[in-house]
Amino acid sequence: MRILIAEDDSILADGLSRSLRYDGYAVDVVNDGSSADSALQLQTFDLLILDLDLPQLSGLSVLRQLRQRKSALPVLILTASDTVEQRVKGLDLGADDYMAKPFALSELEARVRALTRRSAGNSTTVLWHKRLSFDLNGRTAQIDGLPLELSARETSLLEIFLSRAGRMISKNQLVDLLCEWGEEVTTNAIEVYIYRLRKKLEPSGARIVTVRGLGYCLEPDHHAEPATSAPHA
């Protein structure tokens, strides 16, 4: 999942980006409204965290222009003003959620998880595939109920494949989904991450297949467990 933070308070932006990166998200940061508007037109994101009091172009203007382009990107508004009028204005323009500063980081992280699940089309908090389960909240994987140890990159890759099971994903798409601006990750590195992930998934029966010239695909599981089921013994 890739998140854009538009926040002119550098200390707050740095704290948010560090926390979200620790949770496995790719995070890009801009500090003014014009840069946010340009980024949103040039790059695909899964969530926008938007401060309303931005220089050059206000957060409300960024939001208005985003919705005028018919974008359904989830938007979480941050603002120092917690007036009803301000909240109503932001929500009427198409914001999905709203937090007043100061806020608890744990609450923001929970709201980010909820909005990114919605963005990916997942209403459940647990994804099942063969004997594998993946908790979207804790971002942890299990095989037959036993923890599966994954690196941050492997966890992000697994989440991408599970949310797009049966769909082709190119190497370049994976680079875009995993990496932030200025971060150099080659398609060769993607191959290494996928090789390692495949080895770890072998006991679960989940298979990431390579389609030459196109990319990768997680074979669909036509007998997936419902999200409320317990794994078989």
C-alpha positions as CSV (number, residue, x, y, z in Angstrom):
1,M,0.0,0.0,0.0
2,R,1.3,3.5,-0.9
3,I,0.3,6.6,1.1
4,L,0.8,10.2,0.3
5,I,1.2,12.6,3.3
6,A,0.5,16.3,2.6
7,E,1.6,18.1,5.7
8,D,3.7,21.2,6.2
9,D,4.7,20.5,9.8
10,S,8.0,18.7,9.1
11,I,8.2,17.2,12.6
12,L,4.6,15.7,12.4
13,A,5.2,14.6,8.8
14,D,8.4,12.8,9.8
15,G,6.7,11.1,12.7
16,L,3.8,9.9,10.7
17,S,6.0,8.6,7.8
18,R,8.3,6.7,10.2
19,S,5.3,5.1,11.9
20,L,3.6,4.1,8.7
21,R,6.8,2.8,7.1
22,Y,7.4,0.7,10.2
23,D,3.9,-0.8,9.6
24,G,5.0,-1.7,6.1
25,Y,3.5,1.1,4.0
26,A,5.3,2.9,1.2
27,V,5.1,6.6,2.2
28,D,5.7,9.8,0.2
29,V,5.6,13.2,1.8
30,V,4.9,16.7,0.3
31,N,4.8,19.9,2.3
32,D,2.5,22.2,0.2
33,G,-0.8,21.9,-1.6
34,S,0.6,22.4,-5.1
35,S,3.0,19.6,-4.7
36,A,0.2,17.4,-3.4
37,D,-2.0,18.2,-6.3
38,S,0.8,17.4,-8.8
39,A,1.8,14.1,-7.1
40,L,-1.9,13.0,-7.1
41,Q,-2.0,13.5,-10.9
42,L,1.3,11.7,-11.6
43,Q,1.3,8.8,-9.2
44,T,-1.2,6.2,-8.0
45,F,-1.8,6.0,-4.2
46,D,-4.0,4.0,-1.9
47,L,-4.6,6.7,0.7
48,L,-4.1,10.5,1.0
49,I,-3.4,12.0,4.5
50,L,-4.2,15.6,4.0
51,D,-3.6,18.6,6.2
52,L,-6.1,21.4,5.5
53,D,-3.7,24.3,6.4
54,L,-1.2,23.8,3.5
55,P,0.7,26.7,1.9
56,Q,0.3,27.5,-1.9
57,L,-2.9,25.5,-2.2
58,S,-5.2,24.7,0.7
59,G,-6.0,21.2,1.6
60,L,-9.7,21.8,0.8
61,S,-8.7,22.9,-2.7
62,V,-6.5,19.8,-3.1
63,L,-9.5,17.7,-2.1
64,R,-11.9,19.6,-4.4
65,Q,-9.6,19.2,-7.4
66,L,-9.1,15.5,-6.6
67,R,-12.8,14.8,-6.6
68,Q,-13.3,16.9,-9.7
69,R,-11.0,14.4,-11.5
70,K,-13.4,11.7,-10.4
71,S,-10.8,10.0,-8.2
72,A,-12.2,7.7,-5.5
73,L,-8.9,7.8,-3.5
74,P,-9.6,7.6,0.3
75,V,-8.7,10.8,2.0
76,L,-8.0,11.3,5.7
77,I,-8.1,14.9,6.7
78,L,-5.9,16.3,9.5
79,T,-6.5,19.8,10.9
80,A,-5.8,21.9,13.9
81,S,-9.4,23.2,13.7
82,D,-12.1,20.9,15.1
83,T,-15.1,23.0,14.4
84,V,-18.3,21.3,13.1
85,E,-18.3,23.7,10.2
86,Q,-14.8,22.7,9.1
87,R,-15.6,19.0,9.4
88,V,-18.8,19.3,7.4
89,K,-17.1,21.2,4.7
90,G,-14.3,18.6,4.3
91,L,-16.8,15.7,4.4
92,D,-19.1,17.4,1.9
93,L,-16.1,17.8,-0.5
94,G,-15.5,14.1,-0.4
95,A,-13.2,13.3,2.6
96,D,-13.6,9.8,4.0
97,D,-12.4,10.5,7.5
98,Y,-11.4,13.4,9.8
99,M,-8.9,13.8,12.7
100,A,-8.3,16.9,14.7
101,K,-4.8,17.7,16.0
102,P,-3.4,16.7,18.4
103,F,-4.4,13.0,17.9
104,A,-3.3,9.6,19.2
105,L,-0.9,7.9,16.8
106,S,-2.5,4.6,17.5
107,E,-5.9,5.9,16.5
108,L,-4.6,7.3,13.2
109,E,-2.9,4.0,12.4
110,A,-6.2,2.2,13.0
111,R,-8.0,4.6,10.7
112,V,-5.3,4.2,8.1
113,R,-5.8,0.4,8.2
114,A,-9.5,0.7,7.8
115,L,-9.3,3.1,4.9
116,T,-6.6,1.1,3.0
117,R,-8.7,-2.1,3.4
118,R,-11.6,-0.2,1.9
119,S,-9.3,1.0,-0.9
120,A,-8.3,-2.5,-1.7
121,G,-11.9,-3.7,-1.7
122,N,-11.4,-5.8,1.5
123,S,-14.2,-5.5,4.1
124,T,-12.7,-8.4,6.1
125,T,-9.7,-8.1,8.4
126,V,-8.4,-11.6,7.7
127,L,-7.6,-13.0,4.2
128,W,-7.5,-16.8,3.6
129,H,-5.7,-18.6,0.9
130,K,-5.2,-22.4,0.9
131,R,-3.7,-23.1,4.4
132,L,-2.5,-19.5,4.7
133,S,-4.2,-16.7,6.7
134,F,-3.2,-13.0,6.8
135,D,-4.3,-10.6,9.4
136,L,-4.7,-7.2,7.7
137,N,-4.7,-5.3,11.0
138,G,-1.6,-6.9,12.6
139,R,-0.1,-7.6,9.1
140,T,0.9,-11.1,10.3
141,A,0.7,-14.4,8.4
142,Q,0.0,-17.9,9.6
143,I,0.1,-21.4,8.1
144,D,-2.3,-23.8,9.8
145,G,-2.4,-21.4,12.7
146,L,1.4,-21.2,13.2
147,P,3.2,-17.9,12.7
148,L,5.0,-17.4,9.4
149,E,8.2,-15.2,9.7
150,L,8.4,-12.7,7.0
151,S,10.5,-9.6,6.4
152,A,8.8,-6.2,5.9
153,R,9.2,-6.5,2.1
154,E,7.9,-10.0,2.0
155,T,4.9,-9.0,4.2
156,S,4.1,-6.2,1.8
157,L,4.4,-8.5,-1.2
158,L,2.2,-11.1,0.3
159,E,-0.5,-8.5,1.1
160,I,-0.3,-7.2,-2.5
161,F,-0.7,-10.7,-4.0
162,L,-3.5,-11.8,-1.6
163,S,-5.5,-8.6,-2.3
164,R,-5.1,-9.3,-6.0
165,A,-5.3,-13.1,-6.1
166,G,-5.8,-14.4,-9.6
167,R,-4.8,-11.1,-11.2
168,M,-1.5,-10.5,-13.1
169,I,0.9,-8.0,-11.5
170,S,4.0,-6.8,-13.5
171,K,7.4,-6.2,-11.9
172,N,7.1,-2.5,-12.6
173,Q,3.7,-2.4,-10.8
174,L,5.3,-4.1,-7.8
175,V,8.1,-1.6,-7.8
176,D,5.5,1.2,-7.8
177,L,3.5,-0.4,-5.0
178,L,6.4,-1.2,-2.8
179,C,8.8,1.8,-3.1
180,E,8.8,5.4,-2.2
181,W,10.2,8.4,-4.2
182,G,14.0,8.3,-4.3
183,E,14.1,4.7,-3.3
184,E,16.0,2.6,-5.7
185,V,14.6,-0.9,-5.9
186,T,15.3,-2.8,-9.2
187,T,13.1,-5.4,-10.9
188,N,16.0,-7.8,-10.1
189,A,15.5,-7.1,-6.4
190,I,11.8,-7.8,-6.8
191,E,12.7,-11.2,-8.2
192,V,14.8,-12.0,-5.1
193,Y,12.0,-11.0,-2.7
194,I,9.5,-13.1,-4.7
195,Y,11.9,-16.1,-4.6
196,R,12.2,-15.9,-0.8
197,L,8.5,-15.4,-0.4
198,R,7.7,-18.5,-2.6
199,K,10.0,-20.7,-0.4
200,K,8.3,-19.6,2.7
201,L,4.8,-20.1,1.3
202,E,5.5,-23.7,0.0
203,P,4.0,-25.4,3.1
204,S,0.7,-23.5,2.7
205,G,0.0,-24.6,-0.9
206,A,-0.1,-21.0,-2.1
207,R,1.7,-20.6,-5.4
208,I,3.0,-17.4,-7.0
209,V,3.4,-18.2,-10.7
210,T,5.5,-16.4,-13.2
211,V,4.0,-15.6,-16.6
212,R,6.9,-14.8,-18.9
213,G,6.9,-11.3,-20.2
214,L,3.8,-10.3,-18.1
215,G,4.7,-10.6,-14.5
216,Y,3.4,-12.7,-11.5
217,C,0.1,-14.0,-10.3
218,L,-1.0,-15.7,-7.1
219,E,-3.0,-18.7,-8.2
220,P,-6.6,-18.2,-7.1
221,D,-8.0,-20.4,-4.3
222,H,-11.4,-21.6,-5.3
223,H,-12.0,-23.2,-1.9
224,A,-10.9,-20.3,0.3
225,E,-11.9,-20.3,4.0
226,P,-14.4,-17.6,5.0
227,A,-12.9,-14.9,7.2
228,T,-14.7,-16.1,10.3
229,S,-13.6,-19.7,10.0
230,A,-10.8,-21.3,12.1
231,P,-8.0,-23.0,10.3
232,H,-8.1,-26.8,9.9
233,A,-6.0,-28.8,12.3
